Structure formats: C-alpha cells, structure tokens
Amino acid sequence: TLNLDKDREEVIAYGTYNLLQTLWTTLAIIIFGILFGTLYSILIIAFTVASMRKYSGGAHATSPNRCTLIIVLVFGVLSLLIKYTIPYVNTALVVLWSIISFVFTYVILFKLCPVDSPNKPIKKPETRLKLRKASFKILFLFYFALVILWIIYFKMHVEFLLIVIASISVGMFWQSLTMTSLGHLIINKMDTSLQKIKLMKGGNEE
C-alpha cells in the first residue's frame, strides 16, 4: 500500500510538473507573440507542431528550461518570417510552399515515424503502428484544413488566411525536420549553446 501511494504521488508530481511546464511554455509563446505582433501565427505554429509531435516524436532538448527557450526562439523567428514575407510574396509561392511542406512531411512520416528518444524508447510494434496511424491522421486533418482555407481564400482574398496557411505549413515542416538527423543536430547545437547560459541550467534533465 505504501509503495502504491508513493508511486501515485510520483505520477501526480510528474503530471503536475509537466502541466506547469506546458503552461509556462504557452505563456512564453503568447508573450513573444504579443510583443512582436505575431500572436496568431506563433500560436498556430505551436498548435500544429504540438499536435503532430505528440504522435510522431522528434528531437529533444536536455532540460525543460532549454526546451522552452528553443521553442520560443524557433517559433518566434518562424512567425516573424511569415509576418514580414507574406505581404510581399506572390500567392503562388504560398501555394507552392504549402504543397512542398505537405509532401516533405508525408515522406518524413513514412520513413521515420515514430521517432523515440533514448529515455523513452518505443519497443512494442503495435505501439509504433498506433503512433504511425495517428500521425498520418493528424497530417491529413491539416491537409484538409489547408484545402478548405485555400478555397475560402480564393473566394474572399483575405490576407489573414494566407498567414494561417503559411503558419500551418511552417509548423508541419519544422516538426518533420525535428524528426530527421539534421533536425536533431540543430536542436543539439542550440541545446549545447544554451547550456553555457547559467540561467538555462535549471530544470530536470530529460
């Protein structure tokens, strides 16, 4: 009974810590979005990445604090790129980008999904299959969302819809990239650089 109570306490503590970390990361993303005028874009990127990453996996930072900072930095830069390019690019380029992003994501999922971590290896074949199926379902949900958004855009020509489309496409592309060896290298380099900052040395190692 004591062991069960202790295990239960550890599970609750772990769940609470993860919840607080998620809330802190979300708050940091929102603050960045408000400060730089990219709130909708950065939230859409974050939602897209989080939805896919839950099932497909990807590269990890070695501590929650560095994970949060990497997320804010990457999503922030991507949202700023969208903010300052969408008003000036041809619509055809956004169409091309959304197609490239979908195809790239499909290929990466087909080849690599799911990508586990040394701390949380996925050993059961049925679990891997379940995660693969879920990943492709999420991908095609985003695909249909993009198709609908494009149909609405070509009828209404609202620039905000282009921002939404570009944000979803960027989110898909980034999440897929983090599943590759190049993505792991990028995250590892950022993680190593941030380890030199004393403030970023806190938090439990993953």
BELKAMO-V657705 format. One record per residue. N is the residue number from 0. RES is the residue in three letters. PHI is phi as a letter, one per 30 degrees, with the letter a starting at -180 (999 if undefined). NEAR is the number of other C-alpha atoms within 10 Angstrom. Layout:
n: [N:N]
res: [RES:RES]
phi: [PHI:PHI]
near: [NEAR:NEAR]
This chain:
n: [0:1:2:3:4:5:6:7:8:9:10:11:12:13:14:15:16:17:18:19:20:21:22:23:24:25:26:27:28:29:30:31:32:33:34:35:36:37:38:39:40:41:42:43:44:45:46:47:48:49:50:51:52:53:54:55:56:57:58:59:60:61:62:63:64:65:66:67:68:69:70:71:72:73:74:75:76:77:78:79:80:81:82:83:84:85:86:87:88:89:90:91:92:93:94:95:96:97:98:99:100:101:102:103:104:105:106:107:108:109:110:111:112:113:114:115:116:117:118:119:120:121:122:123:124:125:126:127:128:129:130:131:132:133:134:135:136:137:138:139:140:141:142:143:144:145:146:147:148:149:150:151:152:153:154:155:156:157:158:159:160:161:162:163:164:165:166:167:168:169:170:171:172:173:174:175:176:177:178:179:180:181:182:183:184:185:186:187:188:189:190:191:192:193:194:195:196:197:198:199:200:201:202:203:204:205]
res: [THR:LEU:ASN:LEU:ASP:LYS:ASP:ARG:GLU:GLU:VAL:ILE:ALA:TYR:GLY:THR:TYR:ASN:LEU:LEU:GLN:THR:LEU:TRP:THR:THR:LEU:ALA:ILE:ILE:ILE:PHE:GLY:ILE:LEU:PHE:GLY:THR:LEU:TYR:SER:ILE:LEU:ILE:ILE:ALA:PHE:THR:VAL:ALA:SER:MET:ARG:LYS:TYR:SER:GLY:GLY:ALA:HIS:ALA:THR:SER:PRO:ASN:ARG:CYS:THR:LEU:ILE:ILE:VAL:LEU:VAL:PHE:GLY:VAL:LEU:SER:LEU:LEU:ILE:LYS:TYR:THR:ILE:PRO:TYR:VAL:ASN:THR:ALA:LEU:VAL:VAL:LEU:TRP:SER:ILE:ILE:SER:PHE:VAL:PHE:THR:TYR:VAL:ILE:LEU:PHE:LYS:LEU:CYS:PRO:VAL:ASP:SER:PRO:ASN:LYS:PRO:ILE:LYS:LYS:PRO:GLU:THR:ARG:LEU:LYS:LEU:ARG:LYS:ALA:SER:PHE:LYS:ILE:LEU:PHE:LEU:PHE:TYR:PHE:ALA:LEU:VAL:ILE:LEU:TRP:ILE:ILE:TYR:PHE:LYS:MET:HIS:VAL:GLU:PHE:LEU:LEU:ILE:VAL:ILE:ALA:SER:ILE:SER:VAL:GLY:MET:PHE:TRP:GLN:SER:LEU:THR:MET:THR:SER:LEU:GLY:HIS:LEU:ILE:ILE:ASN:LYS:MET:ASP:THR:SER:LEU:GLN:LYS:ILE:LYS:LEU:MET:LYS:GLY:GLY:ASN:GLU:GLU]
phi: [999:d:d:d:d:d:d:d:d:d:d:d:d:d:d:d:d:d:d:d:d:d:d:d:d:d:d:d:d:d:d:d:e:d:d:c:i:b:e:d:d:d:d:d:e:d:d:d:d:d:d:d:d:e:c:c:i:l:d:b:d:c:a:e:d:d:e:d:d:d:e:d:d:d:d:d:d:d:d:d:d:d:e:c:c:e:d:c:c:d:e:e:d:d:d:d:d:d:d:e:d:d:d:e:d:d:d:d:d:d:d:c:d:c:c:c:b:e:d:b:d:c:c:d:e:d:d:d:d:d:d:d:d:d:d:d:d:d:e:d:d:d:d:d:d:d:e:d:d:d:d:d:d:d:c:c:h:c:d:e:d:d:d:d:d:d:d:d:d:d:d:d:d:d:d:d:d:d:d:d:d:d:d:d:d:d:d:d:d:d:d:d:d:d:d:d:c:e:d:c:d:d:j:d:d:d]
near: [6:7:8:9:10:11:12:12:12:12:12:12:12:12:12:12:12:13:12:12:17:14:12:14:19:17:13:16:23:18:15:19:21:13:9:13:14:23:17:17:27:29:21:22:26:22:15:23:21:16:18:22:21:13:21:27:22:24:22:20:22:18:17:21:21:25:21:19:19:18:19:23:14:14:26:23:14:20:28:17:13:20:18:10:11:17:13:8:10:10:14:9:11:17:17:10:17:23:15:14:20:22:13:16:22:19:12:20:22:13:11:16:24:25:20:19:13:7:7:8:9:15:9:9:9:10:12:18:13:13:20:20:17:15:24:19:13:17:20:13:12:20:17:11:14:22:14:11:16:17:12:13:16:11:9:10:12:11:12:14:17:20:22:19:24:26:28:27:26:25:28:27:24:19:25:27:19:21:25:19:12:12:18:17:13:15:22:16:13:16:20:14:12:19:16:10:10:8:10:18:16:12:12:9:11:13]
